[in-house]
C-alpha cells in the first residue's frame, strides 16, 4: 500500500533585534528559485527531523541567523497555497540578533518594519501569514 501525503515545510517570521533589544524589523528574502518573489524564510522538514529543529536549521541556512522560537503562529494547509505541489507549512514566530545574510535558496535578505512590508510582492500565501501575524502582533513578543 502506498500512502501519499503533502510535503511538510516550515517558515519563520523572524523578528530582528539589535544588541540593545531595539526591534529592527521582520526578515524577508528574495527567492532564488520559482516561484520568484519575496517570501518568509523557510524550507522543507527532513525525514527524522522535528518542525522546531527544521525552522532553526532553515533560518541558519537561508538568512544566516541563529533564532529562538517564540511560539507557533499556525499551520497553513490550503492545497493551493504552493503552486508547485501540496505543501503544509508550520509557521513559527522567532527572535534573532545580528545581520541577516542570504544563503542557500535566498537571493537577498531584507528587513522591514511591519507597516512597510510589501505585501503585494509576497509569494505563496505569505501575505496571509504576515497578515495573521500583524493582526495578533501584541501576542507575538
N, C-alpha and C positions, 0 to 999 in steps of 0.2 A: 504494500500500500504506500502510495506517495502522498505526502501532505504538502500543500502549497500554502505559504503564509507570506504576508507583506514583509518588506525589508524593515529593519529597525534602525532608526537614526537618533542622534542626539543633537540638540542645538543649544547654544549658550547665549543668554543675554548677559554680557559681561559689563558690569558697572565698574568703570575705571576710576581709581582714586590716586591722588598724589601722596607723598610721604607724610603730609600734614592732615590727611583724611579729608581733603577737599575733593568733592566729586568733579571729575573732568568730563564724563560723558559715557555713552554706550559705544562699544566697539562693533563696527560693521566691516565686512570685507567686500571687495570686488572679486567675483568668481572668475577663475581661470578657465573653467570648463562649462559647457552648456548645462542648464540654461544660463546665459550670461546676464549679468546684472549685479546688484548688491544684495547681500544676504547676511543673516546672522552666521557667525562661525559655527561649524558643526561637521558631522560626518556619521559614518555607519558604525554600529556596535559590532565588534569582532565576536566570533563564537567563543564562549568561555569567559566573556568579559561582562561586568555589570554595566548598567547605563551610567551610574555615577563615575566609575573608572573611565568609561568611554568619553564622557564630556570633559573630564580633566585632561585626558590624553589628547583629544581633538583640539582643545583650546591651546595646548602647548604646541601641537603640530601646525596649526593654521595661523595663530596670531602670536606665537612665541611667549605666551604668558602663563604663569602658574596661577590657577584660580582656586578660590574657595567657594564651594557650593553653599549658597544661602538657603535656597529652597526650590522645590519643584514648582514651575509655573503651571504646566499642564501637559497633556498628551494630545497630539494633533494627528487625526487618523483618517481624514476625508480621503477616500480612494483617488480623488482628482487633485490632491494638493501638490503632487510632484508629477510633471508631465512625462517623466521617464518610465515610472512604474509605481505601483502602490507602495508607499512608504509611510510608516508610522513614526512620528518624531516625538521624543520625550524632551521637553524643553526645561532647562534649569536656569534660574537666576544665579549669577555668580559675581564674585567680587575679585578684583585684581589690582595690582600696583605695577607701575613701570610703563614702558612704551611698547605698544604692540608692533610687531614686525611680521609682514606677510611671508608665509611659507606654505609648502605643500600645495593644496588646492586654491589657496588665496593669492590673488594677483597683487592686491593692495589692501592696506588697512586704513580705516577712517574712524575718527572719534567724533560723535555727535551728541550735543545736548539733546535731551528728549524732545523738546519742541522744534528742533531743527532737522530731525531725521527725515530724509527724502523718501517718504512712504511710497511714492509712485515709482521709484526705481527698484524696490524690493521684489525679488523673485519668490517663487513657490507661494506659500501662504504667510510669508514673513511679515507682511503689513498687518495681517490679522493678529499674529502672535505679538508683535510690538504694540499694537493697539490694546490687546488684553493686558499686557504689562503696564502700559501707561494708565489705563483705567483703574488699575489696582496698585498704583505706584506707592501709595502710603504704606502698603503691606510688604513692600519689597526690600526694606532695609533691615 
